[in-house]
Amino acid sequence: MQNDSDVRWKTVHAQLERMRGMQYQYHRKFFHWLIGSLAGFFLLWIFAGRIGALWVPFLIVTAGVQASFYLHFCDFARMHARHLERIINQKTGTRIMLAGKLEDVYFYPIDSPKFSGLLPGASFHFFSFFTLHWCLIWVAGIVFSFIYGWPALPAGAGQMAYVVGWLLWVMLNAGYLAWYFIRRKDLIAMDRLLEDELFTAAQS
């Protein structure tokens, strides 16, 4: 029969495995979404003509929000896994579990404020370049859609309403993403909760 210490030890390892699995799944969803959404935009341009092109600038903004949604799940898994690794290191008296620290160095520091996947300032990791790369692709798609779809809009008031509506959509979504990711309110709260609850439970 297993004692309480064995059960807790296996639980920690099971949770760590679950968090790493979550990271993999949401990274996969993230990359599939990027490619799938780009393919969807091409289908609209090809088969829906100018009217379809007018939807693309709005959908590109939504694609960015969806990609950020997947990223925030990855951040959740990274934060949880980091604390679990600290427990294992503490219990074993070693520093063998280094994945969380390696991720901070190689990908981006989980504790740094960022705008979705873009880290401002000196911390310009490849992940930031990757995010900027896709942002430029989306901007190119928006510019093309505006140029291609513009003749389908009613001149004057119709064109003005479209531009204003799109700008409001951009500001609403970009403003929230900046507010959410730069503040890091949920990650900070999660970090404190794990610090208080997880380590207390592990030491009991």
RABELKA-V796275 format. One record per residue. N is the residue number from 0. RES is the residue in three letters. SS is DSSP state (helix for helix, strand for strand, loop for the rest). OMEGA is omega in whole degrees, 0 to 359 (none if undefined). NEAR is the number of other C-alpha atoms within 8 Angstrom. Layout:
# RABELKA-V796275
N|RES|SS|OMEGA|NEAR / N|RES|SS|OMEGA|NEAR
This chain:
# RABELKA-V796275
0|MET|loop|182|2 / 1|GLN|loop|175|5 / 2|ASN|loop|184|6 / 3|ASP|helix|180|6 / 4|SER|helix|178|6 / 5|ASP|helix|180|8 / 6|VAL|helix|180|9 / 7|ARG|helix|181|9 / 8|TRP|helix|178|8 / 9|LYS|helix|178|8 / 10|THR|helix|178|8 / 11|VAL|helix|180|10 / 12|HIS|helix|179|9 / 13|ALA|helix|178|8 / 14|GLN|helix|179|10 / 15|LEU|helix|178|12 / 16|GLU|helix|179|8 / 17|ARG|helix|180|8 / 18|MET|helix|178|12 / 19|ARG|helix|175|11 / 20|GLY|helix|177|8 / 21|MET|helix|178|11 / 22|GLN|helix|181|12 / 23|TYR|helix|183|8 / 24|GLN|helix|183|8 / 25|TYR|helix|170|12 / 26|HIS|helix|178|11 / 27|ARG|helix|176|8 / 28|LYS|helix|180|9 / 29|PHE|helix|182|11 / 30|PHE|helix|176|8 / 31|HIS|helix|180|8 / 32|TRP|helix|179|10 / 33|LEU|helix|182|10 / 34|ILE|helix|182|8 / 35|GLY|helix|180|8 / 36|SER|helix|178|9 / 37|LEU|helix|177|8 / 38|ALA|helix|178|8 / 39|GLY|helix|178|8 / 40|PHE|helix|178|9 / 41|PHE|helix|179|8 / 42|LEU|helix|177|9 / 43|LEU|helix|180|12 / 44|TRP|helix|186|12 / 45|ILE|helix|190|7 / 46|PHE|helix|181|7 / 47|ALA|loop|173|10 / 48|GLY|helix|184|10 / 49|ARG|helix|179|13 / 50|ILE|helix|177|9 / 51|GLY|helix|180|12 / 52|ALA|helix|181|15 / 53|LEU|helix|177|12 / 54|TRP|helix|188|8 / 55|VAL|helix|180|13 / 56|PRO|helix|177|13 / 57|PHE|helix|182|10 / 58|LEU|helix|177|8 / 59|ILE|helix|176|10 / 60|VAL|helix|178|11 / 61|THR|helix|177|8 / 62|ALA|helix|177|11 / 63|GLY|helix|178|8 / 64|VAL|helix|179|10 / 65|GLN|helix|177|8 / 66|ALA|helix|177|11 / 67|SER|helix|177|11 / 68|PHE|helix|178|8 / 69|TYR|helix|180|12 / 70|LEU|helix|183|13 / 71|HIS|helix|171|8 / 72|PHE|helix|177|11 / 73|CYS|helix|178|12 / 74|ASP|helix|176|10 / 75|PHE|helix|182|9 / 76|ALA|helix|179|12 / 77|ARG|helix|181|13 / 78|MET|helix|179|12 / 79|HIS|helix|181|12 / 80|ALA|helix|180|13 / 81|ARG|helix|179|11 / 82|HIS|helix|178|11 / 83|LEU|helix|178|12 / 84|GLU|helix|178|12 / 85|ARG|helix|178|9 / 86|ILE|helix|181|10 / 87|ILE|helix|178|10 / 88|ASN|helix|180|12 / 89|GLN|helix|182|8 / 90|LYS|helix|183|7 / 91|THR|helix|182|6 / 92|GLY|loop|181|6 / 93|THR|loop|173|7 / 94|ARG|loop|186|6 / 95|ILE|loop|181|5 / 96|MET|loop|186|9 / 97|LEU|loop|186|8 / 98|ALA|helix|181|7 / 99|GLY|helix|179|11 / 100|LYS|helix|178|8 / 101|LEU|helix|178|8 / 102|GLU|helix|178|10 / 103|ASP|helix|182|10 / 104|VAL|helix|190|8 / 105|TYR|helix|182|7 / 106|PHE|loop|175|9 / 107|TYR|loop|180|12 / 108|PRO|loop|183|8 / 109|ILE|loop|182|8 / 110|ASP|loop|183|4 / 111|SER|loop|173|7 / 112|PRO|loop|179|9 / 113|LYS|loop|173|11 / 114|PHE|strand|189|11 / 115|SER|loop|180|9 / 116|GLY|loop|184|10 / 117|LEU|strand|178|11 / 118|LEU|loop|180|13 / 119|PRO|loop|173|8 / 120|GLY|loop|187|5 / 121|ALA|loop|184|4 / 122|SER|loop|182|7 / 123|PHE|loop|179|10 / 124|HIS|loop|178|10 / 125|PHE|helix|179|7 / 126|PHE|helix|177|11 / 127|SER|helix|177|11 / 128|PHE|helix|179|10 / 129|PHE|helix|178|8 / 130|THR|helix|179|10 / 131|LEU|helix|178|9 / 132|HIS|helix|181|8 / 133|TRP|helix|176|8 / 134|CYS|helix|179|8 / 135|LEU|helix|176|8 / 136|ILE|helix|179|8 / 137|TRP|helix|177|9 / 138|VAL|helix|177|8 / 139|ALA|helix|178|8 / 140|GLY|helix|178|10 / 141|ILE|helix|180|11 / 142|VAL|helix|179|8 / 143|PHE|helix|182|8 / 144|SER|helix|177|15 / 145|PHE|helix|182|11 / 146|ILE|helix|183|8 / 147|TYR|helix|185|9 / 148|GLY|helix|185|14 / 149|TRP|helix|180|11 / 150|PRO|helix|180|8 / 151|ALA|helix|180|7 / 152|LEU|loop|173|8 / 153|PRO|loop|183|8 / 154|ALA|loop|175|6 / 155|GLY|loop|186|6 / 156|ALA|helix|180|7 / 157|GLY|helix|178|9 / 158|GLN|helix|179|11 / 159|MET|helix|180|8 / 160|ALA|helix|180|8 / 161|TYR|helix|182|8 / 162|VAL|helix|180|8 / 163|VAL|helix|179|8 / 164|GLY|helix|180|8 / 165|TRP|helix|179|10 / 166|LEU|helix|177|8 / 167|LEU|helix|178|8 / 168|TRP|helix|178|10 / 169|VAL|helix|184|10 / 170|MET|helix|179|8 / 171|LEU|helix|184|8 / 172|ASN|helix|180|10 / 173|ALA|helix|179|8 / 174|GLY|helix|179|9 / 175|TYR|helix|180|8 / 176|LEU|helix|178|12 / 177|ALA|helix|180|11 / 178|TRP|helix|184|8 / 179|TYR|helix|188|9 / 180|PHE|helix|181|11 / 181|ILE|helix|178|9 / 182|ARG|helix|180|7 / 183|ARG|loop|186|9 / 184|LYS|helix|182|7 / 185|ASP|helix|179|6 / 186|LEU|helix|179|10 / 187|ILE|helix|179|8 / 188|ALA|helix|179|8 / 189|MET|helix|179|9 / 190|ASP|helix|180|10 / 191|ARG|helix|180|8 / 192|LEU|helix|179|9 / 193|LEU|helix|179|11 / 194|GLU|helix|183|10 / 195|ASP|helix|189|8 / 196|GLU|helix|187|8 / 197|LEU|helix|181|10 / 198|PHE|helix|176|10 / 199|THR|helix|180|9 / 200|ALA|helix|182|7 / 201|ALA|helix|183|8 / 202|GLN|helix|182|5 / 203|SER|loop|none|4
